[in-house]
Amino acid sequence: MPAPEQASLVEEGQPQTRQEAAPTGPGMEPETTATTILASVKEQRYKLDVECRLELFFEKSVSAAQMTNDDKE
């Protein structure tokens, strides 16, 4: 019997769907590809989180400065 990666999509007359990701390069395993994609998504999410926190920090700083200036007038 062939390995699961080499099995045909039709066995015993019943169509089967493959749930594994297609390799993106020569010799790349689906698990490697999925791991690489997951790592990339986590990195992008982290960068977006940092960017959002910085933007919020600067907005708070501007608001605090405006409130301080309003109190002086």
Secondary structure as GFF3:
##gff-version 3
##sequence-region A 1 73
A	DSSP	beta_strand	10	11	.	.	.	ID=ss1
A	DSSP	beta_strand	14	15	.	.	.	ID=ss2
A	DSSP	alpha_helix	30	72	.	.	.	ID=ss3
###
